[in-house]
Amino acid sequence: DTSFTQHRLRNAVLDIISKFPLNEVLRPHAPHLVAVARDALTRDFEDNAVVASRIIFDLYKVYRNLPTDDVQPYMDFVVEMYRSLQIAVTQNFSFESLSSAQPPALPSSASSGESSNQQLAKESAGNEQKAQEGAPPEKKSEVAAKDAFTPPRKESSNHSTTSTSSVASLETTQTPPKRVTLRSNASFRVLTECPLIVMLMFQLYPKFVKTNIPGMIGTMMNALALRPPRLDSLVSGSGTSSKISLTPSIKRLYYDRYRELIAAQAKTLSFLTYLLRGFSSDLKPYEEKIAANVVALMANCPRESVSTRKELLVATRHLLTAQEFRGGFISHIDALLDERVLMGSQHRFSDQTLLRPLAYLTLSDLVSHFRTKMSMTQISRVVLIFSRVLHEISPSFPMPISTQYGAVRTLFSVVDIIHRAKEASPSSGRRILVRILKTLVDKLYAIVDSFPSIVEPTTGNDGVLDVVAKQSNLTSHNDSIREVQSMVRAIVVNLKTVINFISSYRANVENAKEQFPPSPATSTTHEMDILERYIQIIFPAAKILKERIPSHDEGLSEKAASEQYRDTLTYFAASFQRFDRASLRRTLGRNLDFLVDAVIEDPAAMAIPRHLLSCNQSTSFEVSCILLKYLVGRMEELSVRRDDDSIAFVFSSAELDESTNSTNEGKLD
């Protein structure tokens, strides 16, 4: 029990040592303090061992040239902890261990306290005698360290009575029951501190790496595979009634140890990812086990353990980066596409929101590596997830612009896979492409609506980009403007491919599988409505590219910004160059007034009709017919308004090459 005087005294001594200023005055005493802390780590209870671990880490971190006398003994202690972890899990989650957290009977507290003190005194006295017999001079510091934790062998009866009575009175006044203190070698909290200390020692003393790593890898892999038993199985195994056994204190202690075990395994996984480069050959046989354990830890990690889940996500990204180890995740794609496994919860306003940018970045890495091996169902799930990322609105924690930009890149990365897929249903891939098209067009509308709040942030605007610009620590104000401009250009440039794939998807499927009956490749009404909205938003969205970044040395010049603006409009025009006659008339023909007004307002918008009139013969002819019909219907206005720029639409076809111009001339005649 941690309430005993001797345990409190040792805890006070360790706490004082941990608060020593780590300066040059303490340097001569650092080896002795390491010996003291290591002795407490190997012999004491859990709370004191945790403090001792932090003392060891701080001393080696500051005084980097300490003697190596305590390095190998610490390595042996860590390996032994991992080897006995199976026994520790069984003991920690046994019904007897959990039920011992109940408040002890007060009449027997004094006697039990006295017997525990006597037992610890006998053990310490025996260890002291063994250490002093024939100890070499260089080990006197270690013996002195053990002396610092040797409890008094004899106490006066009055003092003993006073001490035990004060402990009993203290236990009487405490309302919540105390958890039984564990030995250091059975503590998950102590094990959590070990990988970081081992990593530091390997960096300081490389000669210990080759002799210790092979043995550690196997024991650590076995530790990652351990799972705590279910709480109901403990009750059924105890043979008692669940109503009597599952008290709140037992449940609390069970979940505390559950979180501690997952945290220790997450630290162990981080240590193994640290070894990927130097010891990939030793870890290669465990490729499948590592991936399976990572997914299992994510699924079992409590949703309130945010820091533990963050370590798991970072370790997963390291594994996906290593080409030799990412193959183990192929069989776990479905599990990782479940946000409840990836982030622990689907609640948008819980603590998991802090992890969402990292979680989606990890998922984006997974998709980029395995998109060619995903089924159409999995790709559809990817499109759904990242479409929600693009349109997530959370005033409490807005999605960073960099995460949204990553979602755009992820959506475009699966477009060619969808187009080349050979699914049983010929329309499934086209439906997914239309979903991507609608998502990105809607995103352009959202960007146009919120962009003024980035350029001139106002306190009364609650737009997503406004909140990001004011509150996000990931990007500055100018960086937000630049990232939004990059996102707009990426959307417009890549929508050309999406629209072309939609228009040619049916023909592509029919060429691959001849059993499908022929059907026209014209777009549906729903697709035409989306394209019409795209035409109406292109000019407000493209104007964002002309926005100058204030006080930014690396910003684009005015000439470069205008060139980028025209180039983006050219990509927009290229989206319609493969349309048939009906589709062109239903899209461009219905919105010609809007296009003419845009050209009159900004002559740079002439890039759209120029490209459409010069791309190919069929498109050039259809666009020329649409423009001529528009002009013929407005001849009276042209006779009055001689400066109308809309006449340039038709005469720009004169710039075409001779063969195209002669072909169009014959058709128009």
MIVEXDO-641609 format. One record per residue (C-alpha): residue in three letters; y, x, z. Coordinates in Angstrom, 3 decimals. Each point is the difference from the previous one (the first is absolute). Last residue first. Layout:
<recs>
ALA/Y/X/Z
...
</recs>
This chain:
<recs>
ASP/27.073/-22.216/-95.925
LEU/-0.675/0.889/3.656
LYS/-3.479/1.246/-0.853
GLY/1.215/2.171/-2.819
GLU/2.806/1.461/2.080
ASN/-2.377/0.663/2.886
THR/-2.260/2.031/-2.248
SER/2.928/1.864/-1.550
ASN/1.359/0.883/3.433
THR/-3.345/1.208/1.260
SER/-0.571/2.220/-3.022
GLU/3.558/1.352/-0.040
ASP/0.244/1.000/3.636
LEU/1.960/-2.198/2.316
GLU/3.745/0.418/0.522
ALA/0.707/-3.185/-1.933
SER/-1.753/-1.871/2.775
SER/3.153/0.525/2.066
PHE/1.615/-2.524/-2.287
VAL/-1.876/-2.816/1.652
PHE/0.883/0.681/3.619
ALA/3.437/1.308/-0.887
ILE/1.067/-3.559/-0.836
SER/-0.210/-0.696/3.764
ASP/3.030/2.195/0.610
ASP/2.463/-2.795/-0.694
ASP/3.269/1.621/-1.130
ARG/0.439/-2.449/-2.847
ARG/0.151/-2.924/2.411
VAL/1.213/-2.888/-2.213
SER/-2.376/0.341/-2.934
LEU/-2.734/1.146/2.396
GLU/0.338/-3.183/2.039
GLU/-0.534/-2.136/-3.097
MET/-3.012/2.042/-0.985
ARG/-1.718/-0.691/3.346
GLY/-3.301/-1.562/-1.122
VAL/-0.287/2.603/-2.699
LEU/0.367/2.740/2.599
TYR/-2.833/-1.218/2.235
LYS/-2.270/-0.624/-2.981
LEU/0.759/3.502/-1.207
LEU/-0.799/1.448/3.424
ILE/-3.362/-1.779/0.277
CYS/-0.935/0.945/-3.567
SER/0.919/3.633/0.629
VAL/-2.096/-0.012/3.184
GLU/-2.997/-1.337/-1.949
PHE/0.402/2.575/-2.766
SER/0.432/2.926/2.369
THR/-3.038/-1.087/2.014
SER/-2.184/-0.185/-3.102
GLN/1.300/3.206/-1.564
ASN/-0.127/2.289/3.053
CYS/2.368/1.514/2.617
SER/3.321/0.059/-1.861
LEU/1.493/-3.460/0.528
LEU/-1.332/-0.237/3.567
HIS/1.444/3.414/0.873
ARG/3.429/-0.787/-1.368
PRO/-0.021/-3.424/1.637
ILE/-0.542/1.537/3.484
ALA/2.181/3.116/-0.320
MET/2.958/-2.294/-0.700
ALA/0.199/-0.277/3.807
ALA/2.276/3.046/-0.067
PRO/2.719/-2.303/-1.377
ASP/0.418/-1.517/3.511
GLU/1.633/-3.435/0.366
ILE/-0.487/-0.997/-3.630
VAL/-3.572/1.283/0.115
ALA/-0.726/-1.996/3.180
ASP/1.499/-3.143/-1.515
VAL/-2.228/0.405/-3.045
LEU/-3.095/0.469/2.191
PHE/0.722/-3.174/2.010
ASP/0.588/-2.015/-3.139
LEU/-3.277/1.340/-1.396
ASN/-1.992/-1.302/2.948
ARG/-2.124/-2.628/-1.770
GLY/-0.630/2.238/-2.988
LEU/-0.885/3.023/2.118
THR/-2.816/-1.739/1.877
ARG/-1.409/-3.033/-1.812
ARG/1.019/1.345/-3.430
LEU/-1.625/3.344/0.671
SER/-3.181/-1.636/1.314
ALA/-0.349/-2.239/-3.048
ARG/0.472/2.854/-2.479
ASP/-2.422/2.391/1.624
PHE/0.945/2.466/2.692
ARG/-0.792/3.692/-0.380
GLN/3.643/1.198/0.114
PHE/0.847/-2.068/3.075
SER/-0.346/2.623/2.773
ALA/1.714/2.541/-2.251
ALA/3.288/-1.794/0.638
PHE/-0.285/0.728/3.723
TYR/-0.809/3.632/-0.701
THR/3.158/0.188/-2.111
LEU/1.998/-1.573/2.844
THR/-1.226/2.796/2.288
ASP/1.108/2.639/-2.508
ARG/3.433/-1.582/-0.243
TYR/0.467/0.145/3.791
GLN/-1.354/3.540/0.235
GLU/2.526/1.096/-2.615
SER/2.774/-1.734/1.905
ALA/-1.040/1.766/3.213
ALA/-0.130/3.360/-1.791
LYS/3.520/-0.489/-1.354
GLU/1.352/-1.052/3.393
SER/-1.594/2.983/1.674
LEU/-3.135/-0.525/2.050
GLY/0.153/0.730/3.701
GLU/-1.036/3.380/1.341
ASP/3.309/0.729/1.669
HIS/0.126/-3.329/1.782
SER/3.300/-1.181/1.368
PRO/-0.462/-3.548/-1.281
ILE/-3.097/-0.761/-2.100
ARG/1.206/-1.482/-3.295
GLU/-1.366/-3.385/-1.056
LYS/-0.989/0.044/-3.664
LEU/-3.678/-0.524/0.836
ILE/0.896/-3.182/1.890
LYS/1.288/-1.363/-3.297
ALA/-3.616/-0.167/-1.192
ALA/-0.811/-2.678/2.583
PRO/2.919/-2.243/-0.968
PHE/-0.981/0.469/-3.688
ILE/-3.740/-0.585/0.420
ILE/0.229/-3.132/2.146
GLN/0.221/-2.672/-2.712
ILE/-2.592/1.612/-2.246
TYR/-2.469/0.258/2.887
ARG/0.496/-3.667/0.875
GLU/-0.929/-0.864/-3.591
LEU/-3.022/2.266/0.251
ILE/-1.195/-1.840/3.108
ASP/0.465/-3.391/-1.678
MET/-1.866/1.242/-3.070
GLU/-2.938/1.090/2.168
HIS/-0.233/-3.436/1.585
THR/0.181/-1.671/-3.406
THR/-2.894/2.101/-1.243
SER/0.274/3.029/-2.238
THR/-1.398/0.154/-3.515
ALA/-3.163/2.000/-0.582
PRO/-1.763/-2.888/-1.741
SER/-3.663/-0.589/0.748
PRO/-3.204/1.242/-1.554
PRO/-3.184/-0.987/1.793
PHE/-1.350/2.615/2.420
GLN/-3.373/1.440/-0.994
GLU/1.668/2.924/-1.804
LYS/0.541/2.000/3.136
ALA/2.158/3.144/-0.257
ASN/2.038/-1.203/-2.967
GLU/0.461/-3.401/1.622
VAL/1.173/1.619/3.232
ASN/2.653/2.078/-1.768
ALA/1.162/-2.975/-2.040
ARG/0.448/-2.050/3.162
TYR/1.919/2.764/1.768
SER/2.437/0.699/-2.836
SER/2.967/-2.064/1.235
ILE/-0.741/0.781/3.644
PHE/-0.401/3.722/-0.710
ASN/3.330/0.073/-1.844
ILE/1.705/-1.756/2.919
VAL/-1.456/2.427/2.541
THR/0.843/3.062/-2.089
LYS/3.633/-1.029/-0.434
LEU/0.061/-0.916/3.673
ASN/-0.408/3.731/0.637
VAL/3.489/0.973/-1.150
VAL/1.714/-2.978/1.640
ILE/-1.724/0.464/3.370
ALA/0.443/3.769/0.082
ARG/3.699/-0.306/-0.857
VAL/0.576/-2.510/2.785
MET/-1.939/2.103/2.527
SER/1.911/3.159/-0.882
GLN/3.290/-1.836/0.454
VAL/-1.167/-1.349/3.355
GLU/-1.035/3.506/1.058
ARG/3.409/1.419/-0.956
ILE/1.877/-2.660/1.925
SER/-2.217/0.452/3.052
ASP/0.455/3.778/-0.130
ASN/3.747/-0.514/0.076
HIS/-0.223/-2.077/3.189
SER/-2.494/2.279/1.706
THR/-3.736/-0.407/-0.101
LEU/-2.818/0.027/2.533
ASN/1.966/-0.947/3.100
SER/0.405/-3.567/-1.161
GLN/2.606/-2.096/1.812
LYS/3.072/-0.298/-2.181
ALA/-1.388/0.481/-3.516
VAL/-3.216/-1.820/0.835
VAL/1.875/-2.972/1.400
ASP/2.125/-0.190/-3.137
LEU/-3.077/0.356/-2.207
VAL/-1.625/-2.970/1.685
GLY/3.046/-2.198/-0.145
ASP/1.447/-1.193/3.295
ASN/3.656/0.294/-0.964
GLY/2.557/-0.582/2.727
THR/0.471/3.587/1.023
THR/0.862/1.115/-3.509
PRO/-1.326/2.954/-1.947
GLU/2.015/0.846/-3.147
VAL/-2.286/1.630/-2.561
ILE/-3.108/-1.016/1.908
SER/1.138/-3.587/0.600
PRO/0.866/-0.317/-3.684
PHE/-3.666/0.782/-0.836
SER/-1.457/-3.029/1.770
ASP/0.144/-2.686/-2.709
VAL/-0.733/2.421/-2.842
ILE/-2.938/1.463/1.913
ALA/-1.496/-3.424/0.746
TYR/0.304/-1.065/-3.654
LEU/-1.670/3.234/-1.115
LYS/-2.770/-0.628/2.523
ASP/-0.632/-3.435/-1.506
VAL/-0.531/1.696/-3.345
LEU/-2.371/2.443/1.678
THR/-2.139/-2.663/1.641
LYS/-0.095/-2.183/-3.132
LEU/-1.220/2.861/-2.175
ILE/-2.620/1.076/2.543
ARG/-1.290/-3.574/0.215
VAL/-0.087/-0.169/-3.808
LEU/-2.113/3.155/-0.053
ILE/-2.404/-1.542/2.519
ARG/-0.317/-3.140/-2.120
ARG/-0.705/2.129/-3.065
GLY/-2.807/1.788/1.795
SER/-1.662/-3.254/1.033
SER/0.320/-1.622/-3.449
PRO/-3.007/1.606/-1.703
SER/-2.373/-0.944/2.833
ALA/-3.083/2.223/-0.098
GLU/2.142/3.076/0.504
LYS/0.432/2.950/-2.312
ALA/2.992/1.815/1.472
ARG/2.222/1.980/-2.373
HIS/3.131/-2.039/0.645
ILE/-0.626/-0.196/3.732
ILE/-0.414/3.776/0.231
ASP/3.201/0.474/-2.021
VAL/1.936/-2.114/2.482
VAL/-1.478/1.613/3.122
SER/2.602/2.777/0.343
PHE/2.848/-2.444/-0.628
LEU/-0.688/-1.819/3.251
THR/-0.235/3.275/1.927
ARG/3.304/1.249/-1.396
VAL/1.763/-3.192/1.064
ALA/-1.567/0.196/3.480
GLY/1.263/3.566/0.344
TYR/3.498/-1.218/-0.790
GLN/-0.365/-2.610/2.718
THR/-1.094/2.683/2.460
SER/2.991/2.159/-0.954
ILE/2.283/-2.997/0.487
PRO/-1.125/-0.303/3.601
MET/-1.488/-3.393/1.003
PRO/2.265/-1.719/2.446
PHE/-0.759/0.063/3.741
SER/1.622/-2.816/2.009
PRO/1.544/-1.773/-3.004
SER/-3.385/-0.190/-1.752
ILE/-0.016/-0.943/-3.672
GLU/-3.045/1.214/-1.941
HIS/0.387/-0.551/-3.728
LEU/-1.179/3.359/-1.285
VAL/-2.667/0.357/2.695
ARG/-1.370/-3.439/-0.818
SER/-0.504/1.089/-3.604
PHE/-1.683/3.113/1.381
ILE/-2.676/-2.011/1.772
LEU/-0.631/-2.546/-2.770
VAL/-0.234/2.640/-2.719
VAL/-2.491/1.991/2.081
ARG/-2.110/-3.128/0.569
SER/-0.075/-0.640/-3.746
ILE/-1.082/3.594/-0.475
GLN/-2.877/-0.582/2.408
THR/-1.121/-3.121/-1.839
MET/0.269/1.795/-3.353
SER/-2.332/2.698/1.269
MET/1.242/3.397/1.041
LYS/-1.379/3.252/-1.399
THR/2.985/0.890/-2.203
ARG/2.374/-0.799/2.858
PHE/-1.739/2.484/2.312
HIS/2.492/2.857/0.535
SER/3.278/-1.898/-0.514
VAL/-1.321/-2.984/1.930
LEU/-0.853/2.070/3.083
ASP/3.365/1.748/-0.085
SER/1.720/-3.396/-0.142
LEU/-2.058/-1.130/2.979
THR/1.226/2.992/1.992
LEU/3.597/-0.768/-0.994
TYR/-0.576/-3.622/0.988
ALA/-1.195/1.095/3.448
LEU/2.868/2.457/0.469
PRO/2.616/-2.627/-0.855
ARG/-1.864/-2.614/2.127
LEU/-0.326/2.018/3.180
LEU/3.191/-1.140/1.717
THR/-0.815/-3.574/-0.982
GLN/-3.165/0.321/2.097
ASP/2.018/-0.677/3.131
SER/0.087/-3.668/-0.945
PHE/2.408/-1.845/-2.286
ARG/-2.075/-0.304/-3.169
HIS/-3.271/-0.956/1.636
GLN/-2.845/1.068/-2.271
SER/-1.624/2.145/2.659
GLY/-1.798/3.289/0.558
MET/1.880/1.879/-2.677
LEU/-2.719/1.084/-2.437
VAL/-2.816/-2.153/1.332
ARG/2.054/-3.189/0.230
GLU/1.667/0.967/-3.275
ASP/-3.337/-0.289/-1.809
LEU/0.210/2.246/-3.067
LEU/-1.486/2.766/2.149
ALA/-3.200/-2.005/0.518
ASP/-0.377/-0.770/-3.707
ILE/0.500/3.656/-0.917
HIS/-2.709/1.190/2.402
SER/-2.696/1.028/-2.506
ILE/2.442/2.236/-1.846
PHE/1.257/1.608/3.227
GLY/-2.592/2.808/0.021
GLY/1.365/1.344/-3.277
ARG/3.212/1.123/1.689
PHE/-1.680/2.995/1.610
GLU/-0.138/2.751/-2.638
GLN/3.293/-1.017/-1.626
ALA/1.958/0.474/3.221
THR/3.060/-2.258/-0.248
LEU/-2.033/-3.029/1.014
LEU/-1.115/1.808/3.146
HIS/3.571/0.923/0.909
ARG/1.091/-3.595/-0.567
THR/-2.776/-1.231/2.275
ALA/1.083/2.416/2.749
VAL/3.539/-1.399/-0.167
LEU/-1.346/-3.554/0.184
LEU/-2.237/0.803/2.971
GLU/2.856/1.711/1.822
LYS/2.169/-3.082/-0.538
ARG/-2.794/-2.175/1.341
THR/-0.003/1.995/3.220
SER/3.781/-0.221/0.342
VAL/-0.043/-3.780/-0.485
SER/-2.687/-0.755/2.562
GLU/1.013/-3.680/0.377
ARG/-2.234/-1.003/-2.940
PRO/-3.075/1.330/1.727
CYS/-1.896/2.510/-2.197
ASN/-3.417/-1.408/-0.906
ALA/0.625/-0.611/-3.716
MET/1.983/3.203/-0.396
LEU/-2.690/1.955/1.861
ALA/-2.694/-1.473/-2.247
VAL/1.957/0.889/-3.133
VAL/0.436/3.597/1.155
ASN/-3.635/0.226/1.107
ALA/-1.264/-1.093/-3.411
ALA/2.272/2.497/-1.766
ILE/-1.112/2.859/2.260
LYS/-3.664/-0.952/-0.308
GLU/0.099/0.010/-3.801
GLU/1.563/3.462/-0.183
TYR/-2.104/1.492/2.820
PRO/-1.876/2.483/-2.186
LYS/3.413/1.284/-1.266
LEU/1.265/0.960/3.476
ASP/-1.503/3.495/0.113
SER/1.014/0.699/-3.601
SER/3.505/-1.314/0.654
PHE/0.505/2.490/2.819
GLY/3.388/1.582/-0.706
ARG/1.655/-2.835/-1.841
LEU/-1.427/-3.001/1.806
LEU/0.253/1.420/3.534
TYR/3.192/-1.855/0.932
THR/-1.716/-3.171/-1.207
LEU/-2.601/0.646/2.707
PHE/2.711/0.299/2.655
SER/1.513/-3.307/-1.056
LEU/-3.439/-1.609/0.278
THR/-0.360/1.322/3.552
LYS/3.393/-1.391/0.922
ALA/-1.087/-3.386/-1.368
GLN/-3.261/0.238/1.980
ALA/1.924/0.612/3.232
ALA/2.287/-2.952/-0.723
ILE/-2.987/-2.267/-0.713
LEU/-1.564/1.032/3.327
GLU/3.235/-0.583/1.919
ARG/0.459/-3.451/-1.531
TYR/-3.511/-1.060/1.070
ARG/0.527/1.521/3.440
ASP/3.026/-2.232/0.519
TYR/-1.827/-2.956/-1.557
TYR/-2.884/0.275/2.474
LEU/2.304/0.570/2.981
ARG/1.978/-3.141/-0.772
LYS/-3.137/-2.050/-0.572
ILE/-1.484/1.165/3.287
SER/3.253/-0.710/1.863
PRO/0.231/-3.485/-1.501
THR/-3.481/-0.894/1.285
LEU/-2.888/-0.175/-2.403
SER/-2.817/0.117/2.569
ILE/0.074/-3.402/1.677
LYS/0.535/-2.187/-3.042
SER/-2.243/2.278/-2.035
SER/-2.934/-0.645/2.336
THR/-2.065/3.034/0.775
GLY/-2.874/1.723/-1.806
SER/2.000/3.166/-0.605
GLY/-1.018/0.177/-3.625
SER/1.524/-3.362/-0.806
VAL/3.266/1.036/1.618
LEU/0.114/3.327/-1.799
SER/-0.823/-1.685/-3.295
ASP/2.981/-2.331/0.485
LEU/2.344/2.968/0.173
ARG/-1.213/1.505/-3.220
PRO/-1.312/3.532/0.202
PRO/2.316/2.918/-0.800
ARG/-0.545/1.705/-3.347
LEU/-1.003/3.607/-0.614
ALA/0.067/1.273/-3.600
LEU/3.112/2.134/0.499
ALA/-1.713/1.897/2.835
ASN/-2.921/0.955/-2.240
MET/2.474/1.436/-2.487
MET/1.665/1.914/2.826
THR/-3.299/1.513/1.119
GLY/-0.807/1.165/-3.523
ILE/3.430/1.441/-0.679
MET/0.291/1.781/3.344
GLY/-3.020/2.239/-0.478
PRO/1.167/1.245/-3.377
ILE/3.583/0.474/1.279
ASN/-0.735/2.218/3.009
THR/-0.964/3.451/-1.274
LYS/2.093/-0.132/-3.149
VAL/3.162/-1.067/1.817
PHE/0.002/2.236/3.079
LYS/1.414/3.019/-1.858
PRO/2.965/-2.115/-1.106
TYR/1.641/0.231/3.460
LEU/3.440/-1.658/-0.078
GLN/-0.724/-2.547/-2.727
PHE/-3.469/-0.693/1.353
MET/1.453/-0.440/3.480
LEU/2.487/-2.578/-1.275
MET/-2.719/-2.002/-1.762
VAL/-2.144/0.093/3.138
ILE/2.920/-1.303/2.053
LEU/0.579/-2.846/-2.473
PRO/-3.683/-0.903/-0.066
CYS/-0.304/-0.072/3.842
GLU/2.675/-2.471/1.105
THR/-1.950/-3.099/-1.057
LEU/-3.080/1.315/1.798
VAL/1.892/-0.093/3.290
ARG/0.903/-3.643/-0.583
PHE/-3.589/-0.829/-0.922
SER/-1.192/1.206/3.402
ALA/-3.615/0.950/0.677
ASN/0.502/3.773/0.239
SER/3.092/-0.477/2.176
ARG/-1.792/-2.039/2.645
LEU/0.972/-3.626/0.113
THR/2.231/-1.768/2.518
VAL/-1.011/-3.540/0.850
ARG/2.606/-2.452/-1.210
LYS/2.327/-1.281/2.666
PRO/0.152/-3.671/0.923
PRO/3.408/-1.706/-0.182
THR/1.433/-1.112/3.381
GLN/0.635/3.267/1.796
THR/0.838/-0.577/3.682
THR/-3.587/0.267/1.236
GLU/-0.647/3.158/-1.975
LEU/2.957/1.664/1.695
SER/-1.178/-1.124/3.433
ALA/-3.394/1.513/-0.695
VAL/1.557/3.236/-1.166
SER/2.124/0.153/3.150
SER/-3.118/-0.603/2.098
THR/-1.826/2.769/-1.801
SER/2.770/2.496/0.622
THR/0.565/-0.936/3.639
THR/-3.709/0.197/0.760
SER/-0.277/3.357/-1.691
HIS/3.020/1.324/1.864
ASN/-1.388/-1.154/3.309
SER/-3.422/1.409/-0.760
SER/1.405/3.360/-0.863
GLU/-0.691/1.133/-3.520
LYS/-2.543/2.368/-1.353
ARG/-0.829/1.196/-3.493
PRO/3.483/-0.418/-1.446
PRO/-0.081/-0.730/-3.743
THR/-0.457/2.822/-2.531
PHE/2.375/-0.588/-2.906
ALA/2.234/3.047/0.461
ASP/-3.043/2.076/0.895
LYS/-1.399/-0.696/-3.443
ALA/3.085/1.535/-1.541
ALA/-0.331/3.005/2.262
VAL/-3.514/0.489/-1.313
GLU/1.334/-0.157/-3.550
SER/2.739/2.515/0.817
LYS/-2.553/2.287/1.632
LYS/-1.998/0.129/-3.228
GLU/1.348/3.374/-1.107
PRO/-1.141/1.567/3.290
PRO/-3.644/-0.887/-0.562
ALA/-1.540/-2.782/2.129
GLY/-3.094/1.153/1.871
GLU/-0.123/-2.987/2.319
GLN/3.457/-1.618/-0.043
ALA/-0.746/-2.501/-2.750
LYS/-3.284/-1.135/1.500
GLN/1.624/-0.545/3.408
GLU/2.874/-1.956/-1.559
ASN/-2.376/-2.251/-1.944
GLY/-1.927/-0.775/3.168
ALA/3.198/-0.792/1.903
SER/1.192/-2.270/-2.792
GLU/-3.217/-1.999/0.009
LYS/-0.066/-0.302/3.780
ALA/3.625/-1.109/0.115
LEU/-0.560/-2.587/-2.758
GLN/-2.904/-1.482/1.970
GLN/1.971/-0.030/3.248
ASN/2.926/-1.734/-1.647
SER/-2.266/-2.647/-1.504
SER/-1.707/-0.604/3.363
GLU/3.338/-0.469/1.755
GLY/1.290/-2.424/-2.629
SER/-3.174/-2.046/0.218
SER/0.303/-0.154/3.767
ALA/3.619/-1.073/-0.137
SER/-0.515/-2.585/-2.718
SER/-2.939/-1.686/1.706
PRO/1.955/-2.733/1.794
LEU/2.228/-0.564/-3.088
ALA/-2.690/-0.922/-2.491
PRO/0.898/1.618/-3.283
PRO/2.159/-1.814/-2.600
GLN/-1.964/-0.478/-3.256
ALA/0.122/2.896/-2.457
SER/-3.660/0.614/0.738
SER/-0.785/-2.904/-2.359
LEU/0.821/2.160/-3.001
SER/-2.242/2.865/1.066
GLU/-2.911/-2.294/0.925
PHE/0.311/-1.936/-3.250
SER/-0.242/3.170/-2.016
PHE/2.917/0.764/-2.289
ASN/1.046/3.302/1.538
GLN/-3.575/1.114/0.628
THR/-1.298/-0.665/-3.492
VAL/3.104/1.478/-1.579
ALA/-0.287/3.105/2.201
ILE/-3.657/0.430/-0.940
GLN/0.897/-0.121/-3.689
LEU/2.918/2.348/0.669
SER/-2.291/2.671/1.447
ARG/0.056/2.162/-3.126
TYR/3.704/-0.564/-0.489
MET/0.774/1.066/3.555
GLU/-2.271/3.052/-0.340
VAL/1.891/1.096/-3.101
VAL/3.305/-0.337/1.866
PHE/-1.227/1.979/3.018
ASP/-1.362/2.747/-2.232
MET/3.354/0.262/-1.761
TYR/1.748/0.239/3.385
PRO/-2.327/2.792/1.080
GLN/0.758/1.753/-3.334
VAL/3.764/-0.088/0.494
ASP/0.259/0.818/3.723
ASP/-0.319/3.782/-0.202
THR/2.116/0.214/-3.163
PRO/3.034/1.470/1.698
LEU/3.331/-1.710/-0.769
ASN/1.963/0.978/-3.087
ARG/1.431/-3.404/-0.956
TYR/1.928/-0.651/3.179
VAL/1.733/-3.248/-1.007
LYS/-2.830/-1.934/-1.682
TYR/-2.696/1.569/2.132
LEU/1.775/-1.027/3.206
ASP/0.829/-3.497/-1.275
PHE/-3.587/-0.704/-1.114
ILE/-1.523/1.246/3.243
ILE/2.407/-2.071/2.092
ARG/-0.755/-3.056/-2.117
SER/-3.695/0.411/0.627
ALA/0.598/0.413/3.759
VAL/1.918/-3.283/0.103
VAL/-2.932/-1.754/-1.694
ALA/-2.452/1.687/2.361
ASN/1.956/-1.221/3.025
ASP/-0.264/-3.603/-1.115
GLU/-3.676/0.261/-1.007
PHE/-1.522/1.678/3.036
ASP/-0.359/3.687/0.682
ARG/-2.531/2.688/-0.870
THR/0.495/1.060/-3.641
LEU/3.668/-0.822/-0.431
ALA/0.946/1.122/3.490
ASP/-1.533/3.397/-0.691
ARG/1.761/0.116/-3.342
ALA/3.347/-0.737/1.653
VAL/-0.408/2.762/2.587
ALA/-1.136/2.507/-2.619
VAL/2.946/-0.916/-2.226
LEU/2.322/0.386/2.993
HIS/-1.368/3.494/0.648
PRO/0.566/0.994/-3.612
ALA/3.569/-1.430/0.081
HIS/1.123/1.844/3.132
PRO/1.582/2.956/-1.823
ARG/1.729/-2.461/-2.404
LEU/1.602/-2.209/2.656
VAL/3.253/1.950/0.232
GLU/0.131/0.224/-3.789
ASN/0.420/-3.745/-0.353
LEU/-2.211/-3.072/0.108
PRO/1.846/-1.982/2.651
PHE/-2.627/-1.210/2.489
LYS/-0.565/-3.740/-0.236
SER/-3.708/0.210/-0.816
ILE/-0.520/2.257/3.014
ILE/1.557/-2.576/2.326
ASP/-2.211/-2.739/-1.447
LEU/-3.049/2.175/0.472
VAL/0.848/0.571/3.666
ALA/0.707/-3.705/0.547
ASN/-3.293/-0.992/-1.617
ARG/-1.871/2.440/2.215
LEU/1.669/-1.504/3.053
ARG/-0.668/-3.552/-1.164
HIS/-3.671/0.783/-0.488
GLN/-0.206/1.499/3.490
THR/1.766/-2.951/1.585
PHE/-2.272/-2.688/-1.396
SER/1.676/-2.734/-2.061
THR/-1.535/1.203/-3.263
ASP/-3.386/-1.405/0.993
</recs>
